[in-house]
């Protein structure tokens, strides 16, 4: 066996290992490619009975790891804001008709309504994990427990906003896409390594 050929093949294989910085960069590029497609498919899989008029599903995020080769799909908050939305919920009352909420919107309500699609991950988390029951008007602006008790007594228990039951939808929407992404990544890596080997022959 020709020693020179053996040494050449050894160097080719070493360069193909994931510990090689150039190969790591190539693999991360492939990972970003498949996780981006997986995100799109996950968004398509998210379906709510009342639709998604504010496009909250667009807040699904991806992360590509720096220290290890891998990635994930998540519904965590983004580290940066992406701008406000001008969306207004449709009004069902005709002019002059009684009913509806005649109280002006508070600052917190306006803030939440202005969150754009990419910043509404907290909505997906609430729907996915559920929330505790609550009364309107309690829990913000420095209100205390005594304020809360007085509110309940004054309103006879009115203002109850109930709770959101957990839907656990995100796992079902994302897991199948990640399985397919892993298969696609394996095929892409095989092709990439074959290209590296062919270039070095």
C-alpha positions as CSV (number, residue, x, y, z in Angstrom):
1,X,0.0,0.0,0.0
2,X,1.3,3.4,-1.0
3,X,2.2,5.4,2.2
4,X,1.6,8.7,0.4
5,X,-1.9,7.7,-0.5
6,X,-2.7,6.6,3.0
7,X,-1.4,9.9,4.5
8,X,-3.4,11.9,1.9
9,X,-6.6,10.1,2.8
10,X,-5.9,10.5,6.5
11,X,-5.6,14.3,6.0
12,X,-8.9,14.4,4.0
13,X,-10.7,12.5,6.7
14,X,-9.3,14.8,9.4
15,X,-10.5,17.8,7.5
16,X,-13.9,16.2,7.2
17,X,-14.3,15.8,10.9
18,X,-16.7,18.3,12.7
19,X,-13.8,19.5,14.8
20,X,-12.3,21.3,11.8
21,X,-13.4,25.0,11.8
22,X,-14.1,25.1,8.1
23,X,-16.2,22.0,8.3
24,X,-18.0,23.3,11.4
25,X,-18.9,26.5,9.5
26,X,-20.2,24.4,6.6
27,X,-22.3,22.2,9.0
28,X,-23.8,25.2,10.8
29,X,-24.8,26.7,7.4
30,X,-26.6,23.4,6.7
31,X,-28.2,23.4,10.1
32,X,-29.5,27.0,9.6
33,X,-30.9,25.9,6.3
34,X,-32.9,22.9,7.6
35,X,-34.0,24.7,10.8
36,X,-35.4,27.6,8.8
37,X,-37.5,25.2,6.7
38,X,-38.6,23.4,9.9
39,X,-39.8,26.7,11.4
40,X,-41.9,27.4,8.3
41,X,-43.5,24.0,8.6
42,X,-44.1,24.5,12.3
43,X,-45.9,27.8,11.7
44,X,-48.1,26.0,9.1
45,X,-48.9,23.3,11.6
46,X,-50.2,25.8,14.2
47,X,-53.9,26.1,13.9
48,X,-56.4,27.8,16.3
49,X,-60.2,27.5,16.1
50,X,-60.6,31.3,16.0
51,X,-57.8,31.7,13.5
52,X,-54.7,33.8,14.1
53,X,-55.7,37.3,13.0
54,X,-52.6,38.9,14.7
55,X,-50.3,36.2,13.2
56,X,-48.9,35.2,16.6
57,X,-47.5,32.0,15.0
58,X,-44.9,34.1,13.3
59,X,-43.2,34.6,16.7
60,X,-41.9,31.0,16.5
61,X,-38.1,31.3,16.8
62,X,-35.0,29.3,15.9
63,X,-31.7,29.1,17.6
64,X,-28.4,27.6,16.2
65,X,-26.0,26.7,19.0
66,X,-22.5,28.1,19.0
67,X,-20.6,25.7,21.2
68,X,-22.1,22.5,19.8
69,X,-23.6,21.5,16.4
70,X,-27.3,21.7,16.8
71,X,-30.4,24.0,16.8
72,X,-33.9,24.2,18.2
73,X,-37.3,25.7,17.6
74,X,-38.9,27.7,20.4
75,X,-41.5,30.2,21.5
76,X,-39.3,32.2,23.8
77,X,-39.2,36.0,23.7
78,X,-36.9,37.6,21.2
79,X,-34.1,39.8,22.6
80,X,-35.1,42.7,20.4
81,X,-38.4,44.3,19.5
82,X,-39.6,44.1,15.9
83,X,-42.0,47.1,15.7
84,X,-45.6,47.7,16.6
85,X,-48.7,46.7,14.7
86,X,-51.6,48.8,13.5
87,X,-54.1,45.9,13.8
88,X,-57.5,46.7,15.3
89,X,-60.0,44.0,16.2
90,X,-63.2,44.1,14.1
91,X,-66.1,45.9,15.6
92,X,-69.5,44.1,15.5
93,X,-71.6,46.9,16.8
94,X,-73.3,49.2,14.3
95,X,-73.2,53.0,15.0
96,X,-75.7,53.9,17.7
97,X,-76.1,50.4,19.0
98,X,-75.7,49.9,22.8
99,X,-73.2,47.5,24.1
100,X,-69.5,46.8,24.0
101,X,-66.7,48.1,26.2
102,X,-67.2,51.9,26.7
103,X,-64.2,52.2,29.0
104,X,-61.1,53.7,27.4
105,X,-58.1,51.3,27.0
106,X,-55.5,51.4,29.7
107,X,-51.8,51.8,29.0
108,X,-51.1,48.1,29.4
109,X,-53.9,47.1,27.1
110,X,-52.5,49.4,24.4
111,X,-49.0,48.0,24.9
112,X,-50.1,44.4,24.4
113,X,-52.3,45.3,21.4
114,X,-49.3,47.0,19.8
115,X,-47.1,44.0,19.9
116,X,-46.3,42.9,16.3
117,X,-46.4,39.2,15.1
118,X,-42.7,38.5,15.8
119,X,-43.1,39.7,19.4
120,X,-46.2,37.7,20.4
121,X,-44.4,34.6,21.6
122,X,-45.9,35.2,25.1
123,X,-49.3,34.6,23.6
124,X,-48.2,31.2,22.2
125,X,-46.7,30.3,25.6
126,X,-50.0,31.2,27.4
127,X,-52.1,29.1,25.0
128,X,-49.6,26.3,25.2
129,X,-49.1,26.1,29.0
130,X,-52.3,27.8,30.2
131,X,-52.7,30.5,32.8
132,X,-54.1,30.9,36.3
133,X,-57.5,32.5,36.8
134,X,-57.5,36.2,37.6
135,X,-59.7,39.2,38.2
136,X,-59.5,42.3,36.0
137,X,-57.8,45.3,37.6
138,X,-55.5,43.4,39.9
139,X,-51.8,42.6,39.7
140,X,-50.4,45.8,38.2
141,X,-49.8,49.4,39.1
142,X,-48.7,48.6,42.7
143,X,-52.0,47.1,43.8
144,X,-51.7,45.1,47.0
145,X,-53.6,42.1,48.4
146,X,-55.9,44.4,50.5
147,X,-56.7,46.3,47.2
148,X,-57.6,43.0,45.7
149,X,-59.8,42.0,48.6
150,X,-61.6,45.3,48.5
151,X,-62.1,45.0,44.8
152,X,-63.8,41.6,45.2
153,X,-66.1,42.8,48.0
154,X,-67.0,46.0,46.1
155,X,-67.8,44.1,42.9
156,X,-69.3,41.0,44.3
157,X,-66.9,38.8,42.5
158,X,-67.5,40.4,39.2
159,X,-64.6,41.0,36.8
160,X,-63.5,37.4,36.8
161,X,-61.5,36.7,33.7
162,X,-61.2,32.9,34.2
163,X,-58.1,31.1,33.0
164,X,-56.7,29.7,29.8
165,X,-56.6,25.9,29.8
166,X,-53.3,24.5,28.5
167,X,-53.4,23.3,24.9
168,X,-49.9,21.8,24.6
169,X,-50.1,22.4,20.9
170,X,-46.4,23.4,20.3
171,X,-44.9,19.9,20.8
172,X,-47.3,18.4,18.2
173,X,-46.6,21.2,15.8
174,X,-42.8,21.2,16.0
175,X,-41.7,17.6,16.8
176,X,-42.6,16.1,13.4
177,X,-40.8,19.0,11.6
178,X,-37.7,18.5,13.7
179,X,-37.6,14.7,12.8
180,X,-37.8,15.6,9.1
181,X,-35.2,18.3,9.6
182,X,-32.8,15.8,11.2
183,X,-33.3,13.4,8.3
184,X,-32.7,16.2,5.7
185,X,-29.6,17.4,7.6
186,X,-28.1,13.8,7.6
187,X,-28.6,13.7,3.8
188,X,-27.1,17.1,3.3
189,X,-24.1,16.3,5.5
190,X,-23.5,13.1,3.6
191,X,-23.5,15.1,0.4
192,X,-21.2,17.8,1.8
193,X,-18.7,15.3,3.1
194,X,-18.7,13.5,-0.2
195,X,-18.0,16.8,-2.0
196,X,-15.1,17.4,0.4
197,X,-13.6,14.0,-0.3
198,X,-14.0,14.4,-4.0
199,X,-12.2,17.7,-4.0
200,X,-9.3,16.3,-2.1
201,X,-8.8,13.2,-4.3
